[in-house]
Amino acid sequence: MEFTDPGGGGCAQADAREHQVVDAGDEESLVHRMLLEVFEDGSGDEAVVFEDFFEDPNSADKVARATACSEWIWRSGSCEPHTVDFSENPGPTNHVTLTATSSSLNFLKQFFSADMLESIATETNRYAEYILKTATCSSSSKLHMWKPTSINELWSFLGLIIGMKFVPVDNLSLYWSKDALYNFPFFRSVMSGSRFFLLLKFLHITNTMNPKNKGDVLSKVMPFLNHILVNFQDSYTPRQNLALGESFIFWKATQSSNNSENKSYGIKVYELIDTYNGYCCGFHVCYTKKSSMSPGIPSSVVMNLMRPYFNKGHRLYIGTYCDSPTLYQDLEENGVLACGPVEAKLSGLGLISKIKFTKDGDFRVAHYNKINHVKVLVQGKEMNFLTTIHARSYVRSNLGSTSSLNSSSFPKNVVEDYNKYMNILDQYDLTTEDNTFKNGRYKHWKKVFCQFFTLALTNAYLLYCDLVMAKGEQPLSKRTFHENLVKEMCTLCLPSQNRKRGSVPEVDDLSRLTERHFLSKVPVNEEYQPQEKKRKYKPKPCAVCHGLACTKDNATKPYRRREVIFECRECGVGLCPIPCFKLYHTERNYKGAFLQLAQDNAADEEHDADHQN
């Protein structure tokens, strides 16, 4: 696309005009003359003022900013940006004691510590105890199955939540379904479905009985958010270019016959991202109503997020409309250069924002102090940008060489650089609802918890990649890293904690019918000492015939305890070599097949006895 300036006058005239000095006594006449030139001659290369501004009665700060910038006088052409050298040493900080060979779980613990999880376990047990004492439930309610949880069990619980992202289904109960279409033996091997849903129901982060938490929508999850935010900032120093975007996490919607009255509730999230690798350096959350959301990001939020990076040479690309041009001036005064789009109706912009273009690539440029305003027509859409990074004399480095770009390349640089650095925000759109809490019946704060827990997983992987690539090695893929993390987390809670000895699995694993399995002896257990004599192996109950019997009159009665020293290690069950091993791996209803076989054998024995008589 070729970018052209339809205003005429050439670059030399624009450069000469941009250094004009306005005398205070002639300011009023000068403004009047420029307004006439713009609307009578169609020229947009003149200094102009924007007299109208939008007042928001709900924001005194916004009104004050609009009033301040409404008096700005924009001059044609561009100005030289303020140069701030980047003085940081990007990458993991001294707070990180991990190495490239550390486990995936240790990288996650860098942001989500065991102390935080211990606090969650304490509050979860407290909340469960409170509910069981105060709630009225039937004697058959599964709530009575509750037992106090522990840190290790919560790690496994969170590991299952991560694992659900690899095999998404419409309903969480399908992960423990008996239907052959949904065969997920891994989830069943970690904990039962009943236990998982009890943990999900009673999961709590703060003490809800504390009066300070009453009425605050985010109070139930705020300790967790503050915890990971501090760890995000302490563990990593971002590179020079940063991107700021916004997302909206929905949790409630009200419908009405009038579509204009529909309201969506949730939290608005502003994320500060390192454009080099996508590391989240900070975030800001606030409860909001979509129908009342302003179309821009508050300047106070931007300043608070960038405060740790003042006067360090960072460049900020803002991914949404800001609420005032004064934001760019405030950032520039604190050593942060910025670039981002603005609405044409925003208070304080020059009149070039009102000029209409007809040819794709047309542009106009004006400046106030160190802020450049660029309006350009891109693919039929008029875009207004404010930037303190770019200028007509903007120099871009490429493999150690520099080259000055001509005036028509100036808006092209703004558009291309903005698109280049903002693409990283696509993977951080928290608006996409997490599969774990897709069903709307779950508490809103649990959806928020799950989304930001996922954000901690992403940062853990990026921290791992940074350490591995620093050694010149190739890191694991993100999927492999998270798969290893799930396995580490889920092994912390042994299945024996949730299942009685000798009981059969809660659901049937049909992979036993298709995979290759082999008979082997159970592992040696020298500590096992029966009452009468020592045995080298600890027997297991046979998964097929233990507790079953069949007589010729079809009456069933318990056999003696059928314990064997043989097992199928792939399935993790004890089996008699004959016939149970074959039945278990060939028959879906192996117990029914065993009963039928026992009946047939009993009938054959009776027939042989009658024949001999």
BELFENZI-V777228 format. One record per backbone hydrogen bond with DSSP energy under -1.0 kcal/mol. CO is the residue of the C=O (numbers start at 1). NH is the residue of the N-H. E is the energy in kcal/mol with one decimal. If there is no record, write none. Layout:
# BELFENZI-V777228
co & nh & e
CO & NH & E
CO & NH & E
This chain:
# BELFENZI-V777228
co & nh & e
4 & 363 & -1.7
10 & 14 & -1.6
11 & 15 & -2.7
12 & 16 & -1.9
13 & 17 & -2.5
14 & 18 & -1.8
17 & 20 & -1.8
26 & 30 & -2.3
27 & 31 & -2.4
28 & 32 & -2.1
29 & 33 & -2.4
30 & 34 & -2.2
31 & 35 & -2.2
32 & 36 & -1.8
33 & 37 & -2.1
34 & 38 & -2.1
35 & 39 & -2.0
36 & 40 & -2.4
37 & 41 & -1.5
37 & 43 & -1.1
48 & 74 & -2.7
56 & 59 & -1.9
59 & 63 & -1.8
60 & 64 & -2.3
61 & 65 & -2.2
62 & 66 & -2.4
63 & 67 & -2.4
64 & 68 & -2.0
65 & 69 & -2.5
66 & 70 & -1.2
69 & 72 & -1.5
75 & 367 & -3.0
91 & 237 & -2.6
93 & 96 & -1.5
99 & 102 & -1.6
103 & 107 & -1.3
104 & 108 & -1.7
105 & 109 & -2.3
108 & 111 & -1.6
108 & 112 & -2.7
113 & 117 & -1.7
114 & 118 & -2.4
115 & 119 & -1.9
116 & 120 & -1.9
117 & 121 & -2.5
118 & 122 & -2.2
119 & 123 & -2.4
120 & 124 & -2.5
121 & 125 & -2.2
122 & 126 & -2.1
123 & 127 & -2.5
124 & 128 & -2.4
125 & 129 & -2.2
126 & 130 & -2.0
127 & 131 & -2.4
128 & 132 & -2.5
129 & 133 & -1.4
130 & 134 & -2.0
131 & 135 & -3.1
138 & 141 & -1.4
141 & 144 & -1.3
142 & 145 & -1.7
143 & 146 & -1.5
150 & 154 & -1.9
151 & 155 & -2.1
152 & 156 & -2.0
153 & 157 & -2.4
154 & 158 & -2.6
155 & 159 & -2.1
156 & 160 & -2.1
157 & 161 & -1.5
158 & 162 & -2.0
159 & 163 & -2.4
160 & 164 & -1.7
162 & 165 & -1.6
163 & 166 & -1.3
171 & 174 & -1.6
172 & 175 & -1.6
173 & 176 & -1.4
174 & 177 & -1.4
179 & 182 & -1.1
184 & 188 & -1.2
185 & 189 & -1.9
187 & 191 & -1.7
192 & 196 & -2.0
193 & 197 & -2.2
194 & 198 & -1.6
195 & 199 & -2.3
196 & 200 & -2.3
197 & 201 & -1.8
198 & 202 & -2.3
199 & 203 & -1.2
207 & 210 & -1.6
210 & 213 & -1.7
211 & 214 & -1.3
218 & 221 & -1.2
218 & 222 & -1.7
221 & 225 & -1.9
222 & 226 & -2.9
223 & 227 & -1.9
224 & 228 & -2.3
225 & 229 & -2.0
226 & 230 & -2.0
227 & 231 & -1.6
228 & 232 & -2.6
229 & 233 & -1.9
230 & 234 & -2.3
231 & 235 & -1.6
235 & 93 & -1.5
237 & 91 & -2.6
240 & 315 & -2.8
241 & 275 & -1.8
242 & 317 & -2.7
243 & 273 & -3.3
244 & 319 & -4.0
245 & 271 & -2.0
247 & 269 & -2.6
249 & 267 & -1.7
252 & 265 & -3.2
254 & 263 & -1.4
258 & 261 & -2.0
259 & 262 & -1.2
263 & 254 & -2.6
264 & 290 & -3.2
265 & 251 & -2.3
265 & 252 & -1.4
266 & 288 & -2.5
267 & 249 & -2.6
268 & 286 & -1.5
269 & 247 & -2.4
270 & 284 & -2.0
271 & 245 & -2.1
272 & 281 & -2.6
272 & 282 & -1.2
273 & 243 & -2.8
274 & 278 & -2.7
279 & 274 & -2.8
282 & 272 & -2.9
284 & 270 & -2.7
286 & 268 & -2.9
288 & 266 & -1.7
289 & 292 & -2.0
290 & 293 & -1.2
297 & 323 & -1.3
298 & 302 & -1.5
299 & 303 & -2.4
300 & 304 & -2.1
301 & 305 & -2.3
302 & 306 & -2.1
306 & 309 & -2.0
307 & 310 & -1.4
312 & 87 & -1.7
314 & 337 & -1.7
315 & 242 & -3.3
316 & 339 & -2.0
317 & 244 & -2.6
321 & 297 & -3.0
324 & 327 & -1.5
325 & 328 & -1.1
326 & 330 & -2.6
327 & 331 & -2.5
328 & 332 & -2.1
329 & 333 & -2.0
331 & 336 & -2.7
332 & 335 & -1.4
334 & 311 & -2.7
337 & 316 & -3.2
338 & 388 & -2.9
339 & 318 & -2.4
340 & 386 & -2.6
343 & 346 & -1.6
346 & 349 & -1.3
350 & 353 & -1.7
351 & 354 & -1.9
359 & 362 & -2.1
361 & 4 & -1.3
362 & 377 & -2.2
364 & 375 & -2.5
365 & 77 & -2.0
366 & 373 & -3.9
367 & 75 & -3.1
368 & 371 & -2.7
371 & 368 & -2.4
372 & 387 & -2.3
373 & 366 & -2.2
374 & 385 & -3.2
375 & 364 & -2.2
376 & 383 & -2.9
377 & 361 & -2.4
378 & 381 & -1.8
381 & 378 & -2.9
383 & 376 & -2.3
384 & 342 & -2.2
385 & 374 & -2.8
386 & 340 & -2.0
387 & 372 & -2.8
391 & 394 & -2.1
398 & 401 & -1.6
401 & 398 & -2.7
406 & 409 & -1.3
407 & 410 & -1.1
409 & 413 & -2.5
410 & 414 & -1.7
411 & 415 & -2.4
412 & 416 & -2.8
413 & 417 & -2.6
414 & 418 & -2.0
415 & 419 & -2.4
416 & 420 & -2.4
417 & 421 & -2.3
418 & 422 & -1.6
419 & 423 & -1.0
422 & 425 & -1.6
423 & 426 & -1.5
425 & 428 & -1.5
428 & 430 & -1.2
429 & 432 & -1.1
435 & 438 & -1.4
439 & 442 & -1.2
443 & 447 & -1.1
444 & 448 & -1.7
445 & 449 & -2.5
446 & 450 & -2.2
447 & 451 & -2.1
448 & 452 & -2.2
449 & 453 & -2.1
450 & 454 & -1.9
451 & 455 & -1.5
452 & 456 & -1.8
453 & 457 & -1.6
454 & 458 & -2.0
455 & 459 & -2.1
456 & 460 & -2.1
457 & 461 & -2.0
458 & 462 & -2.2
459 & 463 & -2.3
460 & 464 & -1.9
461 & 465 & -2.6
462 & 466 & -2.1
463 & 467 & -1.7
464 & 468 & -2.3
465 & 469 & -2.8
466 & 470 & -1.2
468 & 471 & -1.2
468 & 473 & -1.7
469 & 472 & -1.4
477 & 481 & -2.5
478 & 482 & -2.2
479 & 483 & -2.3
480 & 484 & -2.5
481 & 485 & -1.9
482 & 486 & -2.4
483 & 487 & -2.0
484 & 488 & -2.2
485 & 489 & -2.5
486 & 490 & -2.5
487 & 491 & -1.4
494 & 497 & -1.6
495 & 498 & -1.8
500 & 503 & -1.6
509 & 512 & -1.2
510 & 513 & -1.6
511 & 514 & -1.2
511 & 515 & -2.5
520 & 567 & -3.2
525 & 528 & -1.2
536 & 525 & -1.9
540 & 564 & -2.9
542 & 546 & -1.1
545 & 548 & -2.0
551 & 554 & -1.8
561 & 563 & -1.1
562 & 542 & -2.5
564 & 540 & -3.1
565 & 522 & -2.3
566 & 575 & -1.8
567 & 520 & -2.3
568 & 572 & -2.4
568 & 573 & -1.1
573 & 568 & -2.4
574 & 543 & -2.9
576 & 581 & -1.9
579 & 583 & -2.3
580 & 584 & -2.8
581 & 585 & -1.2
583 & 587 & -2.4
588 & 590 & -1.1
589 & 593 & -2.2
590 & 594 & -2.0
591 & 595 & -2.3
592 & 596 & -2.3
593 & 597 & -2.4
594 & 598 & -2.6
595 & 599 & -2.2
596 & 600 & -2.5
597 & 601 & -2.5
598 & 602 & -2.2
599 & 603 & -2.4
600 & 604 & -2.4
601 & 605 & -2.3
602 & 606 & -2.0
603 & 607 & -2.3
604 & 608 & -2.5
605 & 609 & -2.1
606 & 610 & -2.2
607 & 611 & -2.1
608 & 612 & -2.0
609 & 613 & -1.7
